[in-house]
Amino acid sequence: MDLKAAIEAEHSKSQTNKIVRYIGDDKKKFKELVTVFLQSEYRVTQRAAWPLSEIAIAHNDLIVPYLKKLVEILKATDQHPAIPRNILRIFSAIDIPEKYHGELIDICFGFITEVKHPIAVRAFAITVASHICSHYPELKNELVMVLEELRKYPQPPAITVRIKSAVKQLNMNK
């Protein structure tokens, strides 16, 4: 399968599933998908983010060599929301190596507190931040304070649910 052509051809759940089935847990095919994701034009990168996240979540070991690059991508501000949404989705579903905790927590706090970001990006950022902060007592309190402040204002249901879940998780682990 020509992955780039398949991604360009159609952006749908069925096409994503075809790509996911084709790649499976094959490291070489996954590397090809990552290359398409990293080196393609805007629209292809946006579309490649979906199968990339599906495979990374199903086969965590495949994404590990690319985590540093994903963190770097999250720092960029000029990208389609599908890109940070799917990258944060990956980080919400894996055990994040400690060496990425500092950068990721800073990135997540930025997504959480800036309401201009799409709801799904903010929601995944809350989940990632709460997973990371659960390892650091001083950060737990800081994240709880930020989330409690957000609770004072009307939030979309997805954000409200994530805040409630994160605060509960962080307060249980004190």
C-alpha positions as CSV (number, residue, x, y, z in Angstrom):
1,M,0.0,0.0,0.0
2,D,1.2,3.5,-0.8
3,L,0.4,5.1,2.5
4,K,0.6,8.7,1.4
5,A,-1.7,8.0,-1.6
6,A,-4.1,6.1,0.7
7,I,-4.2,9.1,3.1
8,E,-4.6,11.6,0.3
9,A,-7.4,9.5,-1.3
10,E,-9.9,9.6,1.5
11,H,-10.3,10.8,5.1
12,S,-12.7,8.5,6.8
13,K,-13.0,6.0,9.6
14,S,-13.1,3.1,7.1
15,Q,-9.9,4.4,5.4
16,T,-8.2,4.9,8.7
17,N,-9.2,1.3,9.7
18,K,-7.7,0.0,6.4
19,I,-4.4,1.8,7.1
20,V,-4.4,0.6,10.7
21,R,-5.0,-3.0,9.6
22,Y,-2.3,-2.7,6.9
23,I,0.3,-1.5,9.3
24,G,-0.7,-3.6,12.3
25,D,2.4,-3.9,14.5
26,D,4.9,-3.8,11.7
27,K,7.8,-1.5,12.7
28,K,8.9,-0.8,9.1
29,K,5.3,0.1,7.9
30,F,4.8,2.2,11.0
31,K,8.0,4.1,10.4
32,E,6.7,4.8,6.9
33,L,3.5,6.2,8.3
34,V,5.5,8.4,10.8
35,T,7.6,9.6,7.8
36,V,4.4,10.6,5.9
37,F,3.1,12.3,9.1
38,L,6.4,14.2,9.7
39,Q,7.3,15.1,6.1
40,S,4.2,15.7,4.2
41,E,2.2,18.8,3.4
42,Y,-0.3,20.2,5.9
43,R,-3.4,18.2,4.8
44,V,-1.6,14.9,4.6
45,T,0.0,15.4,8.0
46,Q,-3.4,16.3,9.5
47,R,-5.0,13.1,8.0
48,A,-2.1,10.9,9.0
49,A,-2.5,11.9,12.6
50,W,-5.6,9.7,13.0
51,P,-4.2,6.3,12.0
52,L,-0.9,7.2,13.7
53,S,-2.7,7.6,17.0
54,E,-4.8,4.5,16.6
55,I,-1.7,2.3,15.9
56,A,0.3,4.0,18.7
57,I,-2.4,3.3,21.2
58,A,-2.8,-0.3,20.1
59,H,1.0,-0.9,19.9
60,N,2.7,1.5,22.4
61,D,6.2,0.1,21.7
62,L,6.0,1.4,18.1
63,I,5.7,5.1,19.1
64,V,8.5,5.2,21.7
65,P,11.3,6.1,19.2
66,Y,9.2,9.1,18.0
67,L,8.1,10.6,21.4
68,K,10.7,13.3,21.3
69,K,9.6,14.4,17.9
70,L,5.9,14.4,19.0
71,V,6.7,16.6,22.0
72,E,8.4,19.0,19.6
73,I,5.4,19.1,17.3
74,L,3.2,19.9,20.2
75,K,5.2,23.1,20.7
76,A,4.3,24.4,17.2
77,T,1.4,26.9,17.2
78,D,0.5,26.9,13.5
79,Q,-1.0,23.5,13.0
80,H,-4.4,21.9,12.4
81,P,-6.1,20.9,15.7
82,A,-6.1,17.3,14.6
83,I,-2.4,17.1,15.1
84,P,-2.1,18.1,18.8
85,R,-5.4,16.3,19.5
86,N,-4.1,13.0,18.2
87,I,-0.6,13.4,19.7
88,L,-2.2,14.2,23.1
89,R,-4.5,11.2,22.6
90,I,-1.4,9.1,22.2
91,F,0.2,10.5,25.4
92,S,-3.0,10.0,27.3
93,A,-2.9,6.3,26.5
94,I,0.7,5.4,27.1
95,D,3.2,5.4,30.0
96,I,5.1,8.6,29.3
97,P,8.9,8.3,30.0
98,E,10.0,10.6,32.8
99,K,12.4,12.5,30.6
100,Y,9.4,14.0,28.8
101,H,7.4,14.9,31.9
102,G,8.7,18.5,32.3
103,E,8.1,19.6,28.7
104,L,4.8,17.9,28.4
105,I,3.4,19.3,31.6
106,D,4.3,22.8,30.4
107,I,2.7,22.2,27.0
108,C,-0.4,20.7,28.7
109,F,-0.9,23.6,31.1
110,G,-0.8,25.9,28.0
111,F,-3.5,23.9,26.2
112,I,-5.6,23.6,29.4
113,T,-5.6,27.3,30.3
114,E,-6.0,28.8,26.8
115,V,-9.6,28.6,25.8
116,K,-8.9,29.3,22.1
117,H,-7.8,25.7,21.8
118,P,-10.4,23.2,20.6
119,I,-12.3,21.3,23.3
120,A,-10.8,17.9,22.5
121,V,-7.2,19.2,22.6
122,R,-7.9,20.8,26.0
123,A,-9.6,17.6,27.3
124,F,-6.7,15.3,26.3
125,A,-4.3,17.9,27.8
126,I,-6.1,17.6,31.1
127,T,-5.8,13.8,31.0
128,V,-2.1,13.9,30.1
129,A,-1.3,16.5,32.8
130,S,-3.2,14.6,35.5
131,H,-1.2,11.4,34.6
132,I,2.1,13.2,34.8
133,C,1.2,15.2,37.9
134,S,0.2,12.1,39.8
135,H,3.9,11.4,40.1
136,Y,4.8,14.8,41.6
137,P,3.0,16.0,44.8
138,E,4.0,19.7,44.2
139,L,2.5,19.6,40.6
140,K,-0.7,17.8,41.8
141,N,-1.7,20.8,43.9
142,E,-0.9,23.2,41.1
143,L,-2.9,21.3,38.5
144,V,-5.8,21.0,41.0
145,M,-5.8,24.7,41.6
146,V,-5.8,25.4,37.8
147,L,-8.7,23.0,37.2
148,E,-10.7,24.3,40.2
149,E,-10.3,27.8,38.8
150,L,-11.6,26.6,35.4
151,R,-14.6,25.1,37.2
152,K,-15.7,28.6,38.2
153,Y,-16.6,29.3,34.6
154,P,-19.0,27.5,32.3
155,Q,-17.1,24.8,30.4
156,P,-18.2,22.4,27.7
157,P,-19.2,19.0,29.0
158,A,-16.1,17.3,27.8
159,I,-13.9,19.7,29.8
160,T,-16.2,19.5,32.8
161,V,-16.0,15.7,32.9
162,R,-12.2,15.7,32.4
163,I,-11.8,18.2,35.2
164,K,-13.9,16.2,37.6
165,S,-12.1,13.0,36.8
166,A,-8.6,14.6,37.1
167,V,-9.4,16.4,40.4
168,K,-10.8,13.1,41.8
169,Q,-7.7,11.1,40.7
170,L,-5.2,13.7,41.9
171,N,-6.9,14.1,45.3
172,M,-7.1,10.4,45.8
173,N,-3.3,10.1,45.3
174,K,-2.3,12.6,47.9
